[in-house]
Amino acid sequence: MLAGDCSAEELTQSCLDRIAKREAAVGAWIYLDPDLALAQARALDARKKAGDPLGPLHGLPVGLKDIFDTKDMPTECGSAFYEGRRPIEDSAVASLLRRAGAVILGKTVTTEWALSAPGKTVNPHDPSRTPGGSSSGSAAAVADFMTPLAIGTQTGGSMIRPASFCGVFGYKPTYGSISRRGVSMLARRLDTIGVYGRAVEDLALIADVLMAHDPDDWDMLAKPGRDLSGALAKGLPDSLRFAFVRTPAWGSAEPDMASAMEGFVKGLGDLAHDVELEGLFDDIVSIHRTVMHANVAVFLGEAADKAPDKMRPETQERVNEGKAIPAADYIRALGLAEAQAQALDGLFDHYDVLLTPAATGEAPEGLGFTGKTVFNGMWTLLGVPAASVPLLTGANGMPIGVQVIGRHGADAQVLRAAKWLWDRFGVPA
């Protein structure tokens, strides 16, 4: 774009053309105004022609999950409760995207309130299968070449699992790296904003724009910036130290995924070692569930009480589960999570990154279930960075991601490892 290979209007129009051709089949978008998208693009082209300074995302279309406030588009959170809701100002993410020169193409489908009740989106590789959730539309839109970049969120496995199912690159940064101001809150202790792209460099480019401190998000890191693009530009090491971690959720692994993952790790030879997470980590999946659902009850409980007829049964069930959690159990879960985070940190004294599956297997058949989060929620709980790299294929030819996990704050290391793996084992599109 900056080199002038095409104009912002031309790129935006090409995305709109693709959407017009494929949206009826994929269902990735909940709001799309072609005239508004093109107006943004033309304004950016005018800035370039005038010689004004250009942002790092100049002219690049971006899909935005429908839980981010936008002053010029509805934000309905996939819920009848918010039908027709029109925010009066942008979320922090929308503001940063505009400032960097991005074209906010439209709003992508989310499961209801970013939980488990699915929207209309299907998997672009097989419309009989789920794209995952909750960032279903964002992952599917990137996978189907409707947009080069998209934004999602993760509270359990809502970034990494859809990336795996849809066969794209997905990245969940260290907790507190991107402001959640103007985003529908689900679990303050867990909610993390992430990005989708079709290359590791794309993830770094957009994440660098979004990692700007915002005092209005009290959980933000004081210095969230990582210069991820700069880290990738420095080149990659000849080798890395990988720890293959099956995690306590390994019993949920589907046979074809387990075989593919173990075969992949074997191909790394002496660079990878099997590491067990046991003892202190045995209950980490249930601990994440306790923390998540207690928060869900707080943030969605009022809506559930006020308008139960506007909340889908799957969401109401999750709220009710949270309401039933005793305060003592929640406090105990937080304490255990802190101990687990400290124990995990010590593992990175010996390994550069951890490798583990990004999902239990291929995208499940049917559209009523978005897949299990057991290989994702623990890393969200511990606040560490994670990326899904589309390196494996299941028994039915569907994509499966390899999940790369890093030390808290070592986001650059995660993306460098993801790039290292892709350069050696990836299959270019």
C-alpha positions as CSV (number, residue, x, y, z in Angstrom):
1,M,0.0,0.0,0.0
2,L,2.7,2.5,1.0
3,A,4.7,1.6,-2.1
4,G,1.7,2.5,-4.3
5,D,1.1,-0.9,-5.8
6,C,-2.6,-0.2,-5.5
7,S,-4.8,2.4,-3.9
8,A,-6.8,2.0,-0.7
9,E,-10.0,2.2,-2.7
10,E,-8.8,-0.5,-5.1
11,L,-7.9,-2.8,-2.2
12,T,-11.1,-2.1,-0.3
13,Q,-13.2,-2.7,-3.4
14,S,-11.5,-6.0,-4.0
15,C,-12.4,-7.1,-0.5
16,L,-16.0,-6.0,-1.0
17,D,-16.1,-7.9,-4.3
18,R,-15.0,-11.0,-2.5
19,I,-17.5,-10.5,0.2
20,A,-20.3,-10.0,-2.3
21,K,-19.3,-13.3,-3.9
22,R,-18.9,-15.4,-0.8
23,E,-20.8,-13.8,2.1
24,A,-24.0,-15.7,1.4
25,A,-22.1,-19.0,1.8
26,V,-19.8,-18.0,4.7
27,G,-21.8,-15.5,6.8
28,A,-18.8,-13.8,8.4
29,W,-20.3,-10.3,8.6
30,I,-23.1,-8.9,10.8
31,Y,-22.7,-5.3,9.5
32,L,-21.3,-4.1,6.2
33,D,-21.8,-0.8,4.5
34,P,-19.8,-0.7,1.3
35,D,-20.3,3.0,0.8
36,L,-18.9,3.7,4.3
37,A,-15.9,1.4,3.7
38,L,-15.1,3.1,0.3
39,A,-15.5,6.6,1.8
40,Q,-12.8,5.7,4.4
41,A,-10.6,4.4,1.6
42,R,-11.0,7.4,-0.6
43,A,-10.2,9.7,2.3
44,L,-7.0,7.8,2.9
45,D,-6.1,8.0,-0.8
46,A,-6.6,11.8,-0.7
47,R,-4.3,12.0,2.3
48,K,-1.6,10.2,0.4
49,K,-2.1,12.3,-2.7
50,A,-1.8,15.4,-0.5
51,G,1.5,14.2,0.9
52,D,0.3,13.9,4.4
53,P,2.0,11.4,6.8
54,L,0.7,7.9,6.4
55,G,0.1,5.4,9.2
56,P,1.5,1.9,9.3
57,L,-1.8,0.3,8.3
58,H,-2.5,2.8,5.6
59,G,-5.3,1.6,3.4
60,L,-5.5,-1.9,4.8
61,P,-9.0,-3.3,5.4
62,V,-9.7,-4.7,8.9
63,G,-12.7,-6.7,10.2
64,L,-13.8,-5.8,13.7
65,K,-15.6,-8.2,16.0
66,D,-19.0,-7.0,16.9
67,I,-18.2,-6.3,20.5
68,F,-16.0,-3.3,19.8
69,D,-17.8,0.1,19.9
70,T,-17.7,2.1,16.7
71,K,-19.2,5.5,16.3
72,D,-20.3,5.0,12.7
73,M,-21.5,1.4,12.9
74,P,-23.8,-0.6,15.2
75,T,-22.3,-2.7,18.0
76,E,-24.8,-5.4,19.0
77,C,-22.6,-8.1,20.6
78,G,-24.5,-10.8,18.8
79,S,-27.4,-10.3,21.2
80,A,-31.0,-9.3,20.9
81,F,-30.5,-7.4,24.1
82,Y,-28.4,-4.9,22.1
83,E,-30.3,-4.9,18.9
84,G,-30.0,-1.6,17.1
85,R,-27.4,-0.3,19.6
86,R,-25.4,2.7,18.2
87,P,-22.4,3.8,20.2
88,I,-21.5,7.5,20.3
89,E,-17.8,7.0,20.3
90,D,-15.1,4.6,19.2
91,S,-13.5,1.9,21.3
92,A,-9.8,2.3,21.9
93,V,-9.0,-0.3,19.3
94,A,-11.2,1.4,16.6
95,S,-9.5,4.7,17.3
96,L,-6.1,3.2,17.0
97,L,-7.0,1.5,13.8
98,R,-8.3,4.7,12.2
99,R,-5.3,6.7,13.4
100,A,-3.0,4.1,11.8
101,G,-4.8,4.4,8.5
102,A,-6.8,1.2,8.5
103,V,-10.2,0.9,6.8
104,I,-12.7,-0.6,9.2
105,L,-14.4,-2.8,6.7
106,G,-17.3,-3.8,8.9
107,K,-18.4,-5.8,11.9
108,T,-17.8,-9.5,12.0
109,V,-20.1,-12.1,13.6
110,T,-19.5,-13.0,17.2
111,T,-21.3,-15.7,19.3
112,E,-23.7,-14.1,21.7
113,W,-21.8,-11.9,24.1
114,A,-18.6,-13.7,23.0
115,L,-19.7,-16.8,24.8
116,S,-21.0,-20.1,23.2
117,A,-24.3,-19.4,21.5
118,P,-23.2,-19.5,17.8
119,G,-24.0,-16.9,15.1
120,K,-24.5,-17.5,11.4
121,T,-20.9,-18.1,10.4
122,V,-19.7,-21.4,8.9
123,N,-16.3,-22.8,8.3
124,P,-15.0,-21.6,4.9
125,H,-13.3,-24.9,4.2
126,D,-16.4,-26.9,4.9
127,P,-19.8,-25.2,5.5
128,S,-21.1,-28.2,7.4
129,R,-18.5,-27.5,10.2
130,T,-18.1,-24.7,12.8
131,P,-15.6,-21.9,12.3
132,G,-15.1,-22.0,16.1
133,G,-16.0,-19.2,18.5
134,S,-16.4,-16.7,19.8
135,S,-14.4,-14.8,17.1
136,S,-16.1,-16.8,14.4
137,G,-16.6,-14.1,11.8
138,S,-13.2,-12.6,12.2
139,A,-11.4,-15.9,11.6
140,A,-13.6,-17.0,8.8
141,A,-13.3,-13.6,7.0
142,V,-9.5,-13.8,7.0
143,A,-9.6,-17.5,6.0
144,D,-11.9,-16.7,3.0
145,F,-9.8,-13.8,1.8
146,M,-12.5,-11.3,2.5
147,T,-10.1,-9.1,4.5
148,P,-6.4,-9.4,5.2
149,L,-6.7,-8.6,8.9
150,A,-9.3,-8.9,11.6
151,I,-9.7,-8.3,15.3
152,G,-11.1,-10.8,17.9
153,T,-11.0,-11.5,21.6
154,Q,-10.3,-14.4,23.9
155,T,-11.6,-15.2,27.3
156,G,-11.4,-19.0,26.9
157,G,-10.3,-20.1,23.5
158,S,-12.0,-17.5,21.3
159,M,-8.9,-16.4,19.3
160,I,-6.8,-19.5,19.0
161,R,-9.4,-22.1,18.4
162,P,-11.1,-20.3,15.4
163,A,-7.6,-19.8,14.0
164,S,-7.0,-23.5,14.2
165,F,-10.4,-24.5,12.7
166,C,-10.2,-21.9,9.9
167,G,-6.5,-22.4,9.0
168,V,-5.2,-18.9,9.6
169,F,-2.6,-17.3,11.9
170,G,-4.1,-16.1,15.2
171,Y,-2.3,-14.3,18.0
172,K,-3.4,-13.7,21.6
173,P,-1.0,-11.3,23.3
174,T,0.1,-11.1,26.9
175,Y,-2.8,-10.1,29.1
176,G,-3.0,-6.3,29.4
177,S,-1.3,-5.5,26.0
178,I,-4.3,-4.0,24.2
179,S,-6.9,-1.7,25.7
180,R,-10.4,-3.1,26.2
181,R,-12.0,0.4,26.5
182,G,-15.2,0.4,24.6
183,V,-15.3,-3.5,24.4
184,S,-18.2,-5.5,25.8
185,M,-16.7,-7.1,29.0
186,L,-17.1,-10.7,29.7
187,A,-14.5,-11.5,32.3
188,R,-12.2,-8.7,33.3
189,R,-9.6,-11.1,34.8
190,L,-9.3,-12.9,31.4
191,D,-10.5,-10.8,28.4
192,T,-7.7,-10.4,25.9
193,I,-7.8,-8.8,22.5
194,G,-6.1,-10.6,19.6
195,V,-5.5,-10.4,15.9
196,Y,-5.9,-12.6,12.8
197,G,-3.8,-12.5,9.6
198,R,-2.5,-14.7,6.8
199,A,1.2,-14.3,7.8
200,V,3.1,-13.9,11.0
201,E,4.3,-10.5,9.8
202,D,0.7,-9.4,9.4
203,L,0.1,-10.2,13.1
204,A,3.1,-8.2,14.2
205,L,2.2,-5.2,12.0
206,I,-1.3,-4.7,13.4
207,A,-0.5,-5.7,17.0
208,D,2.3,-3.1,17.1
209,V,-0.4,-0.5,16.3
210,L,-2.8,-1.7,19.0
211,M,-0.3,-2.0,21.9
212,A,-0.6,1.5,23.2
213,H,-1.1,2.2,26.9
214,D,-4.6,3.4,27.8
215,P,-5.1,4.5,31.5
216,D,-8.8,3.9,31.0
217,D,-8.2,0.1,31.0
218,W,-6.9,-0.5,34.6
219,D,-5.4,-3.9,33.7
220,M,-3.2,-2.6,31.0
221,L,0.6,-3.1,31.2
222,A,2.4,0.2,31.8
223,K,4.6,-0.4,28.7
224,P,2.7,-2.8,26.4
225,G,4.6,-2.1,23.2
226,R,6.8,-4.9,22.0
227,D,8.1,-3.7,18.5
228,L,7.1,-7.1,17.1
229,S,7.8,-6.1,13.5
230,G,11.3,-5.0,14.5
231,A,11.9,-8.3,16.3
232,L,11.0,-10.2,13.1
233,A,13.1,-8.0,10.9
234,K,16.2,-8.8,12.9
235,G,16.1,-12.3,11.5
236,L,15.5,-15.7,13.1
237,P,17.8,-18.0,15.0
238,D,19.2,-21.2,13.5
239,S,17.4,-23.2,16.3
240,L,15.1,-22.9,19.2
241,R,14.4,-24.9,22.4
242,F,10.9,-26.3,22.2
243,A,9.0,-28.0,25.1
244,F,6.1,-30.2,23.9
245,V,3.4,-29.9,26.5
246,R,0.4,-32.2,26.2
247,T,-1.2,-30.4,29.2
248,P,-3.8,-32.0,31.6
249,A,-6.3,-31.7,28.7
250,W,-4.6,-34.4,26.6
251,G,-7.4,-36.9,27.3
252,S,-9.6,-34.7,25.1
253,A,-7.3,-34.9,22.1
254,E,-8.9,-36.5,19.1
255,P,-6.8,-39.4,17.7
256,D,-5.9,-37.8,14.4
257,M,-4.9,-34.6,16.0
258,A,-2.8,-36.4,18.7
259,S,-1.0,-38.4,16.0
260,A,-0.4,-35.4,13.8
261,M,0.9,-33.3,16.7
262,E,3.2,-36.0,18.0
263,G,4.5,-36.6,14.5
264,F,5.2,-33.0,14.0
265,V,7.1,-32.7,17.3
266,K,9.1,-35.8,16.4
267,G,10.1,-34.1,13.2
268,L,11.8,-31.3,15.3
269,G,14.2,-33.9,16.5
270,D,16.5,-32.9,19.4
271,L,15.1,-29.3,19.4
272,A,11.9,-30.5,21.2
273,H,11.5,-32.3,24.5
274,D,8.4,-33.7,26.1
275,V,7.5,-31.8,29.3
276,E,4.8,-32.8,31.7
277,L,2.6,-30.2,33.4
278,E,1.3,-32.1,36.4
279,G,0.7,-31.8,40.1
280,L,0.0,-28.1,40.6
281,F,-1.5,-27.9,37.1
282,D,-3.9,-30.9,37.4
283,D,-7.0,-28.8,37.9
284,I,-6.1,-25.8,35.7
285,V,-9.0,-26.4,33.2
286,S,-11.6,-26.3,36.0
287,I,-9.8,-23.4,37.7
288,H,-10.1,-21.4,34.4
289,R,-13.8,-22.3,34.2
290,T,-14.4,-21.1,37.8
291,V,-12.7,-17.8,37.2
292,M,-14.5,-17.3,33.9
293,H,-18.0,-18.1,35.0
294,A,-17.9,-16.1,38.2
295,N,-17.0,-13.1,36.0
296,V,-19.7,-13.9,33.5
297,A,-22.3,-13.8,36.2
298,V,-21.1,-10.4,37.3
299,F,-20.9,-8.8,33.8
300,L,-24.0,-10.5,32.2
301,G,-26.1,-11.2,35.3
302,E,-28.0,-7.9,35.2
303,A,-28.9,-8.4,31.5
304,A,-30.0,-12.0,32.3
305,D,-32.3,-10.8,35.1
306,K,-33.6,-7.7,33.2
307,A,-34.4,-9.4,29.9
308,P,-34.2,-13.2,30.0
309,D,-36.3,-13.5,26.8
310,K,-33.5,-11.7,25.0
311,M,-30.7,-14.1,26.1
312,R,-30.2,-17.4,24.4
313,P,-30.3,-20.5,26.5
314,E,-26.6,-21.3,26.1
315,T,-25.7,-17.9,27.5
316,Q,-28.3,-18.1,30.4
317,E,-26.9,-21.4,31.4
318,R,-23.4,-20.0,31.6
319,V,-24.6,-17.0,33.7
320,N,-26.5,-19.4,36.1
321,E,-23.3,-21.5,36.5
322,G,-21.4,-18.4,37.5
323,K,-24.0,-17.4,40.0
324,A,-23.7,-20.7,41.7
325,I,-20.0,-20.4,42.4
326,P,-19.2,-19.6,46.1
327,A,-16.9,-16.6,46.7
328,A,-14.5,-18.9,48.5
329,D,-14.1,-21.1,45.4
330,Y,-13.4,-18.0,43.3
331,I,-10.8,-16.7,45.7
332,R,-9.2,-20.1,45.9
333,A,-9.1,-20.4,42.1
334,L,-7.4,-17.0,41.8
335,G,-4.7,-18.0,44.3
336,L,-4.0,-21.3,42.5
337,A,-3.8,-19.4,39.1
338,E,-1.1,-17.1,40.6
339,A,0.9,-20.1,41.8
340,Q,0.5,-21.8,38.4
341,A,1.7,-18.7,36.6
342,Q,4.9,-18.6,38.8
343,A,5.6,-22.3,38.2
344,L,5.1,-21.9,34.5
345,D,7.4,-19.0,34.3
346,G,10.3,-21.1,35.7
347,L,9.9,-23.5,32.7
348,F,11.0,-20.8,30.4
349,D,14.4,-20.7,32.0
350,H,15.0,-23.9,30.0
351,Y,12.9,-23.5,26.9
352,D,12.2,-20.7,24.5
353,V,8.6,-21.6,23.8
354,L,6.1,-24.3,24.5
355,L,4.2,-26.3,21.8
356,T,0.8,-27.7,22.4
357,P,-2.3,-28.2,20.2
358,A,-4.4,-25.2,19.3
359,A,-7.6,-27.3,19.5
360,T,-8.7,-30.8,20.3
361,G,-8.9,-31.6,16.6
362,E,-10.5,-30.5,13.4
363,A,-13.5,-28.2,13.4
364,P,-16.5,-30.3,14.6
365,E,-19.3,-31.1,12.2
366,G,-22.5,-29.2,12.8
367,L,-23.0,-25.5,13.6
368,G,-24.5,-25.7,17.1
369,F,-21.3,-26.3,18.9
370,T,-18.1,-24.2,18.5
371,G,-15.6,-26.7,19.9
372,K,-13.9,-27.3,23.2
373,T,-11.6,-24.7,24.8
374,V,-9.6,-27.1,26.9
375,F,-6.3,-26.5,25.1
376,N,-6.7,-22.7,25.3
377,G,-8.3,-21.5,28.5
378,M,-5.4,-22.4,30.7
379,W,-3.1,-20.0,28.8
380,T,-5.7,-17.3,28.9
381,L,-5.9,-17.8,32.7
382,L,-2.1,-17.5,33.1
383,G,-2.0,-14.4,30.8
384,V,0.8,-15.6,28.6
385,P,1.1,-14.9,24.8
386,A,-0.1,-17.6,22.4
387,A,-0.2,-18.0,18.6
388,S,-1.8,-20.6,16.3
389,V,0.2,-21.6,13.3
390,P,-1.7,-23.6,10.5
391,L,0.7,-26.4,10.2
392,L,-1.3,-29.6,10.6
393,T,-4.1,-31.4,8.8
394,G,-6.7,-33.7,10.3
395,A,-8.2,-37.0,9.0
396,N,-10.8,-35.1,6.9
397,G,-8.4,-32.7,5.4
398,M,-9.3,-29.8,7.7
399,P,-6.7,-27.5,9.2
400,I,-5.3,-27.9,12.7
401,G,-3.1,-25.3,14.3
402,V,0.1,-25.8,16.3
403,Q,-0.1,-23.5,19.4
404,V,3.0,-21.6,20.4
405,I,3.1,-20.4,24.0
406,G,5.6,-17.9,25.4
407,R,6.7,-16.5,28.7
408,H,4.6,-13.6,30.1
409,G,5.7,-10.5,28.1
410,A,7.8,-12.5,25.6
411,D,5.4,-11.9,22.7
412,A,8.3,-11.2,20.2
413,Q,9.7,-14.6,21.0
414,V,6.3,-16.3,20.3
415,L,6.0,-14.6,16.9
416,R,9.7,-15.3,16.1
417,A,9.1,-19.0,16.9
418,A,5.8,-19.0,14.9
419,K,7.7,-17.6,11.9
420,W,10.6,-20.1,12.4
421,L,8.1,-23.0,12.3
422,W,6.2,-21.7,9.3
423,D,9.3,-21.1,7.3
424,R,10.4,-24.7,7.8
425,F,7.1,-26.6,7.8
426,G,4.4,-24.3,6.4
427,V,2.8,-24.7,3.1
428,P,2.4,-21.4,1.3
429,A,-1.1,-20.6,0.0
